[in-house]
Amino acid sequence: MRLPTSTLVTLVVLLALAFAPLYLGAYPLALLGRVLALSIAAIGVSVVWGRTGILSLGQGLFFGLGGYALAMHLKLAATAKGELPDFMVYNGVEKLPWFWAPFASAPFALLMVLVLPAAVAGVIAWLMFRRRITGVYVSIITQALLLAFVTWLNGSQGLTSGTNGITDYQSFLGISLRGPNVAHGLYWVTLLFLALALGGTAALLRTPFGAILTAIRDNENRTRFLGFNPAAFKIAAFMLGGLLAGVSGALYTLHLGTISPAMIGTAFSIELVVWVALGGRASLIGAAGGLVLGQLAKDRISSAAPDAWLYVMGALFVLVVLVMPQGVAGLLANRKKAAALPVKTPNPVTREVSDAV
């Protein structure tokens, strides 16, 4: 069986990325690892927005839930048994909050990285889609919920360390996070999760489930008339997007060594949508690739000209909307289809008549 060209290119790129620790320095490798972690969230946006037609501006909520779930365990692991995390002591907290206690268990924390974002996404989706809320109203609701979550985090100094975020991690699963080879190992783990996210999501979207999501995106009413329940499929897609965002947030927290409200706010969620739009929202590879290239460009341009970066990102978004509404991946796909179309040669009789006229 011959593999599609896009699949072969993806495998080659993943293979090249696997050897990145051999030819990249410490900073470029750390940056690439963080960007690859973020690209998992971009795949979730592609499922929710590109495949199902739901524009969520609150993916930072699920990203933050995954990140904080792991950060709570890492903070407890770095705290002596029987003592409280340092920020709780500074804020006069005398007893470990009840919702912190279970996160002392690594298996529980890892389970929550998956379950918590997906469950919250499921509840939000159920409340929205059972009432047939669509379009810009979904964007407003998701953004409002994200702002509420960030506001709560900022105001909960004694529970979540507020604006400072949770930081100062020492070890994870008995492995020191400050060892000499940890950066390489964490990079490969991130790449593995990215490959699983790409492969698993692509396989799922090739099933009838993916076809129904596309039908909902193109014409929800017609899909309903055919006997399907669009709300159930939209809830499932939204939960998948939340799960991928949560995994992305946990990996990003490990890479960066901290998680704070500033990292998951509205700006983060909108930027995520911009990069997915640039790469191609209907393509998983395009969405992930757009985020990787966009984040790498952001690091380079913002370092050279910090004030110019926002203008560059705004110009790119306008360019995509006006010139490439399907993103780079959509543009390439359209060109490939055009090149594959057979060239029609006029009938000799028709040609003679036309020449005579």
URKA-V381688 format. One record per residue. PHI is phi in radians with two decimals (999 if undefined). BURIAL is 1 if it has 16 or more other C-alpha atoms within 10 Angstrom, else 0. Layout:
PHI;BURIAL
PHI;BURIAL
This chain:
999;0
-1.51;0
-1.38;0
-1.07;0
-1.03;0
-1.09;0
-1.17;0
-1.10;0
-1.09;0
-1.08;0
-1.10;0
-1.13;0
-1.12;0
-1.09;1
-1.14;0
-1.13;0
-1.16;1
-1.11;0
-1.67;0
-0.99;1
-1.05;1
-1.42;0
-2.23;0
-1.94;0
-1.34;0
-1.11;0
-1.19;0
-1.02;0
-1.20;1
-1.11;1
-1.12;1
-1.11;1
-1.08;1
-1.12;1
-1.16;1
-1.13;1
-1.10;1
-1.15;1
-1.14;1
-1.15;1
-1.14;1
-1.11;1
-1.09;1
-1.10;1
-1.11;1
-1.08;1
-1.16;1
-1.26;1
-1.62;1
-1.20;1
-1.63;1
-1.81;1
1.44;1
-1.85;1
-1.54;1
-1.69;1
-1.87;1
-2.23;1
-1.12;1
-1.07;1
-1.08;1
-1.30;1
-1.03;1
-1.19;1
-1.08;1
-1.14;1
-1.15;1
-1.22;1
-1.04;1
-1.31;1
-1.09;1
-1.11;1
-1.15;1
-1.09;1
-1.21;1
-1.16;1
-1.16;1
-1.54;1
-1.82;1
-1.04;0
-1.05;0
1.55;0
-1.84;0
-1.74;1
-0.97;1
-0.98;0
-1.18;1
-1.23;1
-1.09;0
-1.09;0
-1.75;0
1.37;0
-1.31;0
-1.77;0
-2.44;0
-1.08;0
-0.99;0
-1.05;0
-1.39;0
-1.46;0
-0.94;0
-1.11;0
-1.32;1
-1.18;1
-1.54;0
-1.11;1
-1.03;0
-1.12;0
-1.09;1
-1.13;1
-1.13;0
-1.19;1
-1.01;1
-1.55;1
-1.34;1
-1.07;1
-1.09;1
-1.14;1
-1.17;1
-1.11;1
-1.08;1
-1.13;1
-1.13;0
-1.06;1
-1.11;1
-1.08;1
-1.15;0
-1.42;1
-1.41;1
-1.23;0
-1.69;0
1.04;0
-1.35;0
-2.43;0
1.10;0
-1.13;0
-1.15;0
-1.12;1
-1.08;0
-1.16;0
-1.11;1
-1.13;1
-1.19;1
-1.12;0
-1.13;1
-1.10;1
-1.10;1
-1.11;0
-1.13;1
-1.13;1
-1.09;0
-1.12;0
-1.07;1
-1.11;1
-1.55;0
-1.82;0
-1.06;1
-1.40;1
-1.79;1
-2.25;1
1.23;1
0.96;1
-1.17;1
-1.25;1
1.35;1
-1.73;1
-2.52;1
1.12;0
-1.58;1
-1.97;1
-2.63;1
-2.50;1
0.96;0
1.39;0
-1.80;0
-1.14;0
-1.46;1
-2.03;0
-1.28;0
-1.20;0
-1.86;0
-1.14;0
-1.04;1
-1.15;1
-1.09;0
-1.14;1
-1.09;1
-1.17;1
-1.10;0
-1.09;1
-1.11;1
-1.10;0
-1.13;1
-1.12;1
-1.09;1
-1.14;0
-1.12;1
-1.12;1
-1.14;0
-1.14;0
-1.18;1
-1.08;1
-1.12;0
-1.14;0
-1.29;1
-1.47;0
-1.47;0
-0.98;0
-1.01;0
-1.13;1
-1.12;0
-1.22;1
-1.05;1
-1.10;1
-1.11;1
-1.12;1
-1.08;1
-1.38;0
-2.82;0
-1.15;1
-1.11;0
-1.14;0
-1.09;1
-1.16;0
-1.16;0
-1.37;0
1.85;0
-1.56;0
-1.81;0
-1.01;1
-1.05;1
-1.11;0
-1.24;1
-1.19;1
-1.10;1
-1.09;1
-1.13;1
-1.15;1
-1.14;1
-1.10;1
-1.09;1
-1.16;1
-1.07;1
-1.13;1
-1.14;1
-1.12;1
-1.08;1
-1.04;1
-1.11;1
-1.14;1
-1.14;1
-1.13;1
-1.10;1
-1.10;1
-1.16;1
-1.45;0
1.41;1
-2.87;1
-2.54;1
-2.53;1
-1.03;1
-1.11;0
-1.41;1
-2.13;1
-1.26;1
-1.05;1
-1.02;0
-1.10;1
-1.14;1
-1.19;1
-1.07;1
-1.05;1
-1.14;1
-1.06;1
-1.20;1
-1.15;1
-1.10;1
-1.13;1
-1.29;1
2.19;1
-1.18;1
-1.48;1
-2.04;1
-1.08;1
-1.16;1
-1.10;1
-1.11;1
-1.14;1
-1.14;1
-1.08;1
-1.18;1
-1.05;1
-1.15;0
-1.12;1
-1.18;1
-1.15;1
-1.15;0
-1.05;1
-1.08;0
-1.23;0
-1.26;1
-1.16;0
-1.27;0
-1.43;0
-2.52;0
-1.00;0
-1.30;0
-1.54;0
-1.09;1
-1.09;0
-1.17;0
-1.12;0
-1.13;1
-1.10;0
-1.13;0
-1.11;1
-1.15;1
-1.09;0
-1.05;0
-1.12;1
-1.11;0
-1.50;0
-1.86;0
-2.25;1
-1.06;1
-1.71;1
1.34;1
-1.10;1
-1.09;1
-1.15;1
-1.10;0
-1.14;0
-1.13;0
-1.14;0
-1.15;0
-1.14;0
-1.13;0
-1.13;0
-1.22;0
-1.44;0
-1.20;0
-1.20;0
-1.46;0
-1.43;0
-1.72;0
-1.15;0
-1.10;0
-0.96;0
-1.12;0
-1.08;0
-1.10;0
-1.15;0
-1.09;0
-1.13;0
-1.18;0
-1.16;0
-1.22;0
